[in-house]
Amino acid sequence: MWLIPAVTVAGETSERDATLDMIEHVPGCHRITVGADKGYDTADFADKCLGRKATGPCRTEEKGISIDCRTTRYEGYRLNLRILKWVEEVFGWLKTIGCLGKLHHRGRERVDAIFTLATTAHNLIRIRNLMETS
């Protein structure tokens, strides 16, 4: 799992649009899995993911699924359900330790710089922890 820093202007679909842009920049032609929360569980987003070599996320099986069986048959989809907790842990770390819970800076450039710094710090800590376990 890796995280690409991206700051967008707040809007109804800006996070999903940024995710689709990030999917486009993943190198290689292999299929990937998008790890995200239930806000991404829309039929429109799922269709756009399928057109971009990606398996979209879904967490709302018990409440009715927006994503059809074309997506749920992939192993990546089942993997996505298991790693969603890890994704939330990253953002929890960024909000508490990385000081992104309530920013005291305004402007996209400043927020982007702070976000990039915090995600870089998180990745360095992850690398250190992975090296200790191997």
Secondary structure by P-SEA (a helix, b strand, c coil): cbbbbbbbcccccaaaaaaaaaaaaccccbbbbbbbccccccaaaaaaaaaccbbbbbccccccccccccccccaaaaaaaaaaaaaaaaaaaaaccccccccccccaaaaaaaaaaaaaaaaaaaaaaaaaac
